[in-house]
Amino acid sequence: MTTAPAPGRDEGSVHHDDTAPPAAPDRDERAEECADKLWAAVRAADEYTAADVITNALEAGLPAETALLDVIGAVQRRVGTEWAANRMSVADEHAATAINDRVIALLPRQRPAAPLGRVTVACVDKEWHALPARLLAETLRLRGWEVGYLGAQVPTAHLVSQIHRSGATAVCLSASLPTRLPPAHAAITAVQAIGTPVMVGGLAFGADGRHARSLGADAWAREARAAADRLAAGPLPRPRPPHQAVDDLPHLADQEYTMVSRTARSLVRETFQRLEQRFPAMRDYDDAQRERTAEDLAHIVDFLAAALYVDDADVFTGFLTWTADVLTARGVPARSLLPGLDLMEEQLHDFPRARGLIESGRTALAPHS
């Protein structure tokens, strides 16, 4: 089916260009020049030069927030773009991301004498793209907030426990991949149940915040500056009374999401076996190709389940078209995705919403095939 690295499984592999907040509309020339220098350093995996770039820029008067969002954030977006275009390996991407994460520590930090408030910033459970959340945490610190930054993959129970201990008055949750929307929903509901409002951000919630609204978040922000501005404008609205997932998403009553997610492993395994039977060439795949094919199938099922959860075909079709572009950049024809979709549909004959999503996926792939 594919010989490309599996999109989404590895931290260096999916949408990293989009997980950093968008650049400010009016980037100054100093930031542009600094970003070019930082890019050259991270591309060479040269942490020392990267540190010098940021240190020198700050000493020359570049505002710390500009260095954070318009230099480090801009470079991280470029890292993702280059990986998707097959101009960076996963190892290169990891090295660049690690350097960007470390140079953030060079920014000035001082405990505010009169903090604006205390905010907890975390990634939802299973979300390992931590840099966007850290960019937000550092932006809030620079603006005078006390911030409890919890990093990647925070289990909901531990998140709630930390909020109780810290007394945070607001929680900012980050999720980059739509496959994290179900645990994001659980986290939103659990935090609101203890009376703490939740603002969310990240590509998982849609470019227009549609999934923030459907999952009941109290606020949504497109990027770090907007989130900081919203918190500075006044308290977030108090959460509504506790509610269940089906209250927010009545389509879940059909149980399609539950059944697909619970049987995901068997669905992937059966699809893989049927591919082998129908396409004998697969039997000549080496171990790496077989592993990547299985991983690609698993990602397709994961995104199908996420689309079922929020009842949004764009979640599924967007992933498929992005994957098609990634495969094409690696010399793998996008049409290699179609047989897997056909075989999945055969097994999901009793699930009308799932079959409709798969048909939408085939339609979306047509221009790429």
C-alpha positions in Angstrom: 0.0 0.0 0.0 2.7 2.5 0.9 6.4 2.8 1.6 6.1 6.2 3.3 6.8 6.8 7.0 3.5 6.4 8.8 1.9 9.8 9.2 0.8 10.7 12.7 2.4 7.9 14.7 5.8 9.5 15.2 6.2 12.9 16.8 8.2 14.0 13.8 5.7 13.1 11.3 2.3 14.7 11.2 1.3 18.4 10.7 4.3 19.8 12.6 4.2 22.8 10.3 0.7 23.6 11.5 1.1 22.9 15.2 3.0 26.1 15.9 0.7 29.2 16.1 0.3 31.2 12.9 2.8 34.1 12.4 1.6 37.6 13.2 0.3 39.5 10.2 3.1 42.1 10.4 6.4 40.3 10.9 9.2 42.8 11.3 12.4 42.4 9.2 14.5 41.6 12.3 12.3 38.6 13.0 12.5 37.4 9.4 16.3 37.6 9.4 16.5 35.9 12.8 14.2 33.1 11.7 16.4 32.5 8.6 19.4 32.2 10.9 17.7 29.9 13.3 16.5 27.8 10.4 20.0 27.3 9.2 21.1 26.3 12.7 18.4 23.8 13.3 18.8 22.4 9.8 22.4 21.7 10.7 21.4 20.4 14.1 23.7 23.0 15.6 22.2 23.8 19.0 25.1 26.2 20.0 24.5 28.4 17.0 20.8 28.3 17.5 21.2 29.5 21.1 23.5 32.3 19.9 20.9 33.4 17.3 18.2 33.8 20.0 20.5 35.3 22.6 21.9 37.9 20.1 18.5 38.8 18.9 17.2 39.4 22.4 20.3 41.5 23.3 19.8 43.5 20.1 16.3 44.4 21.3 14.0 41.9 19.6 11.0 41.6 21.9 10.9 38.2 23.6 7.3 37.4 22.4 8.4 38.1 18.9 11.4 35.8 19.3 9.1 33.2 20.7 6.3 33.2 18.2 7.7 34.9 15.0 11.1 33.3 15.1 11.0 29.9 17.0 7.3 29.3 16.0 8.0 30.2 12.4 10.9 27.9 12.2 8.9 25.0 13.7 6.2 25.5 11.0 8.9 25.3 8.4 10.2 22.1 9.9 6.9 20.5 9.4 6.6 21.8 5.8 10.0 20.4 5.0 9.2 17.0 6.5 5.9 16.7 4.6 7.7 17.5 1.4 10.3 14.8 2.1 13.1 17.3 2.4 13.8 16.3 6.1 14.0 12.9 7.7 12.2 12.1 10.9 15.5 12.2 12.7 16.2 15.7 11.3 12.8 16.8 12.3 13.3 15.5 15.8 16.6 17.2 16.2 15.1 20.5 15.0 12.2 20.3 17.3 14.4 19.5 20.3 16.6 22.5 19.6 13.6 24.8 19.2 12.3 23.5 22.5 15.6 24.1 24.3 16.2 27.6 22.9 12.9 28.7 24.4 14.6 28.4 27.8 16.8 31.4 26.8 13.9 33.8 26.9 13.7 36.0 30.0 11.6 34.8 32.8 10.8 36.6 36.0 8.1 35.9 38.6 5.6 38.7 38.2 5.1 40.9 41.3 1.4 41.0 40.8 0.4 38.1 38.5 -2.7 38.5 36.3 -3.9 35.1 37.5 -2.9 31.4 37.4 -3.5 29.3 34.3 -2.9 25.6 33.7 -1.6 24.8 30.2 -1.6 21.2 29.0 -1.9 18.9 26.1 -4.9 16.5 26.2 -4.3 12.8 26.8 -2.5 11.1 24.0 -1.5 14.4 22.3 2.3 14.4 22.0 2.8 17.6 20.0 3.8 19.6 23.0 5.5 22.7 21.4 2.3 24.6 20.7 1.2 24.3 24.3 4.7 25.4 25.5 4.6 28.5 23.1 1.3 29.5 24.7 2.6 28.9 28.2 5.7 31.1 27.6 3.5 33.8 26.0 1.3 33.9 29.0 4.4 34.0 31.3 5.9 36.9 29.3 2.6 38.8 29.8 2.5 38.4 33.5 0.5 35.2 34.3 1.5 32.5 36.6 1.5 29.3 34.5 1.4 25.7 35.4 2.7 24.0 32.2 2.1 20.3 32.2 3.5 19.3 28.8 2.3 16.4 26.5 -0.1 13.6 27.1 -1.7 14.6 30.4 -4.2 12.0 31.6 -7.5 13.7 32.5 -7.5 12.5 36.1 -4.1 13.9 36.8 -5.0 17.2 35.1 -8.0 17.6 37.4 -5.9 16.7 40.4 -3.3 19.3 39.5 -6.0 22.0 39.1 -7.3 21.2 42.6 -3.8 21.6 44.0 -2.8 24.8 42.0 -6.1 26.7 42.2 -5.9 27.6 38.6 -8.7 29.9 37.5 -8.6 28.7 33.9 -7.3 25.8 31.9 -5.9 26.0 28.3 -5.9 22.6 26.5 -4.0 21.9 23.3 -4.7 19.3 20.7 -3.1 19.1 17.2 -4.5 15.9 15.8 -8.3 15.4 15.4 -7.8 11.8 16.7 -7.4 13.4 20.1 -10.9 15.0 20.1 -12.5 12.2 22.1 -10.0 12.5 25.0 -10.2 16.3 24.6 -14.0 16.1 25.1 -13.5 14.0 28.2 -10.9 16.5 29.6 -13.1 19.5 28.8 -16.1 17.9 30.6 -14.1 16.8 33.6 -12.4 20.2 34.2 -15.7 22.0 33.8 -17.3 19.6 36.3 -15.0 21.1 39.1 -16.1 24.6 38.1 -13.0 25.6 36.1 -13.5 27.1 32.6 -11.6 25.7 29.6 -10.1 27.4 26.6 -8.9 25.1 23.8 -6.7 25.6 20.8 -4.8 23.6 18.1 -5.6 22.3 14.7 -7.7 19.4 16.2 -10.5 21.8 16.9 -10.7 23.1 13.3 -9.3 26.2 11.7 -12.5 28.0 12.7 -12.9 26.4 16.1 -15.9 24.4 15.1 -15.0 21.4 17.3 -14.3 23.6 20.3 -17.9 24.7 20.1 -19.3 21.2 19.5 -17.4 19.8 22.4 -18.6 22.4 24.8 -15.4 24.4 25.5 -15.8 27.8 27.1 -13.5 29.5 24.7 -11.3 28.9 21.7 -8.3 30.7 20.3 -6.6 30.4 17.0 -3.1 30.9 18.3 -1.1 32.0 21.3 -1.4 35.7 20.9 -5.2 35.4 20.6 -5.4 33.2 23.6 -3.4 35.6 25.7 -5.5 38.5 24.5 -8.7 36.6 25.4 -7.5 35.8 28.9 -6.4 39.5 29.4 -9.9 40.7 28.3 -11.6 39.2 31.3 -12.5 35.9 33.0 -13.7 33.1 30.9 -17.4 32.3 31.2 -18.3 29.9 34.0 -18.9 26.4 32.9 -22.3 25.1 32.3 -23.6 22.2 34.5 -22.1 18.7 34.1 -23.1 17.0 30.9 -22.6 13.8 29.0 -20.9 13.3 25.6 -24.2 12.4 23.9 -25.6 15.7 25.1 -23.1 17.6 23.1 -23.0 15.1 20.2 -26.4 13.4 19.8 -25.2 11.5 16.8 -23.1 9.3 19.1 -26.3 7.6 20.1 -26.0 5.5 16.9 -22.9 3.8 18.5 -20.9 3.8 15.2 -18.0 5.6 16.9 -18.0 3.2 19.8 -18.1 0.1 17.6 -15.4 1.3 15.1 -13.1 2.5 17.9 -13.5 -0.8 19.9 -12.9 -3.0 16.9 -10.1 -0.8 15.3 -7.4 -3.4 15.7 -9.4 -6.2 14.2 -10.5 -3.9 11.4 -6.9 -3.0 10.6 -5.8 -6.7 10.8 -8.6 -7.9 8.6 -8.0 -5.2 6.0 -4.3 -5.9 5.9 -4.9 -9.7 5.4 -7.4 -9.0 2.6 -5.0 -6.7 0.9 -2.4 -9.5 0.9 -4.9 -11.9 -0.7 -6.1 -9.5 -3.4 -2.7 -7.9 -4.2 -0.1 -10.6 -4.3 2.6 -8.0 -4.8 2.3 -7.2 -1.1 3.8 -10.6 -0.3 7.1 -9.3 -1.6 7.1 -6.3 0.8 10.0 -6.2 3.2 9.4 -5.8 6.9 9.6 -2.1 6.9 7.0 -1.8 4.0 4.6 -4.2 5.8 4.9 -2.3 9.0 4.3 1.1 7.3 1.3 -0.3 5.5 -0.2 -1.6 8.7 0.4 1.8 10.4 -1.2 3.7 7.5 -4.3 1.5 7.8 -4.3 2.1 11.6 -4.2 5.9 11.1 -7.0 5.7 8.5 -9.2 3.9 11.0 -8.2 6.4 13.8 -9.2 9.3 11.7 -12.4 7.6 10.6 -13.3 7.1 14.2 -12.6 10.8 15.0 -14.7 11.9 12.1 -17.5 9.7 13.4 -17.1 11.2 16.9 -17.6 14.8 15.7 -19.7 13.9 12.7 -17.5 15.9 10.4 -16.3 14.4 7.0 -13.6 17.1 6.8 -11.7 15.4 9.6 -11.4 12.2 7.5 -11.0 13.7 4.1 -8.5 16.3 5.3 -6.3 13.5 6.7 -6.6 11.4 3.5 -5.6 14.3 1.2 -2.7 15.3 3.4 -1.5 11.7 3.4 -1.8 11.6 -0.4 0.4 14.6 -0.7 3.0 13.1 1.7 3.0 9.8 -0.2 3.3 11.6 -3.5 6.4 13.5 -2.2 7.9 10.1 -1.4 7.2 8.6 -4.7 4.2 6.5 -3.6 1.1 6.9 -5.8 -1.9 8.3 -3.8 -4.2 5.7 -5.4 -2.5 3.2 -3.2 -4.9 4.4 -0.5 -8.0 3.4 -2.3 -7.9 -0.4 -2.0 -7.7 -0.1 1.8 -10.7 2.2 1.8 -12.7 -0.3 -0.3 -11.9 -3.2 2.0 -12.8 -1.2 5.1 -16.1 -0.3 3.6 -16.8 -4.0 3.0 -16.4 -4.7 6.7 -18.4 -1.7 7.8 -21.5 -2.6 5.8 -23.8 -2.1 8.8 -22.5 1.4 9.5 -24.0 4.0 7.2 -22.2 7.0 8.6 -18.8 5.3 8.3 -19.6 4.2 4.7 -20.6 7.7 3.9 -17.3 9.0 5.3 -15.3 6.5 3.2 -17.2 7.5 0.1 -16.3 11.1 0.9 -12.7 10.0 1.2 -12.7 8.4 -2.2 -14.1 11.5 -3.7 -11.5 13.7 -2.0 -8.7 11.5 -3.3 -9.9 11.6 -6.9 -7.8 14.6 -7.9 -4.7 13.0 -6.3 -5.1 9.6 -8.0 
